[in-house]
Amino acid sequence: MISRRASRQPAPPSVRIVDPVPWVDPEDVAVPLWRKVLSAIELGLLLVVLGILLTVAFGISLLGLFFLLDWIVS
């Protein structure tokens, strides 16, 4: 009795496993310029908002640390 594993043979190199992918012009699938500009603006706004939030959080933590040290020292 021959096992199933032993009977498997790899396909020869001339046999295509998948169909060839049709050529697509890069200009047809490229992102339009207005979407690139909009993404850049959104990224800039996100950086500004996150910078402000980080600054506020850092300031609040420094203020809290100041009051904690003031309470410990006094």
N, C-alpha and C positions, 0 to 999 in steps of 0.2 A: 504494500500500500504506500503510495507516494503522498507525502504531506503537501498541503497547499503552498506553504512557504517555499519549499524546494522547487516547485514548478514555476514560480514567478521569474520572469526574465525581463531585464530592462529593455525598453524600446530602442531600436537602432537609431543612430544620430540622424538618419534621413527622415524619420517619422516626426512630423510636427505635433507637438502636444497641444498647443493653442494656436488659434488663427492669428495671422499677422495683423497688427494694429494699423488701421488706416492713417495716413498722414493728415495732420491738421495744421493749418497755417497758424503760427503763433499769434498773429494779429487778431485772429478770430476768437481766441480764448483769453487774450490779455485783459487785464483789468483796465477799465477806462480811466482817463486822467482825472476826471472829476471825483471818482471814488478814491483814488490815491491821495488827492488833496484833502478830501474829507477825512480820510483815515489819519493823515498827518495832523490835521486840526484837532481831531478827537484825541489823539495821543498827547498833543500839547496840553489840551484842557485837562486831561486825566493827570498828567504830571503836575500841573499847577494845583489841582484840587488835592492830590495826595501830598504834595509839598506843604500846603497850608495845614492839612490835617496832622501831618507829622510834626510841624512846628508847634501847633497848638497842644498836641499831646505831650511833646517834650517840655513845653513851658509849664503845663499843669503838673507834670511829674517833678520838675524842678521846684515849683512853688510848694508842692506837698512835701518834698524832701526838706525844704527850708523850714517849714512849720514843724516837721517831725524833729529835725535837729534842734530847733529852738525849744521845743517841748522837752527834749532829752537833756539839754544843757541847763535849762532853768529849773 
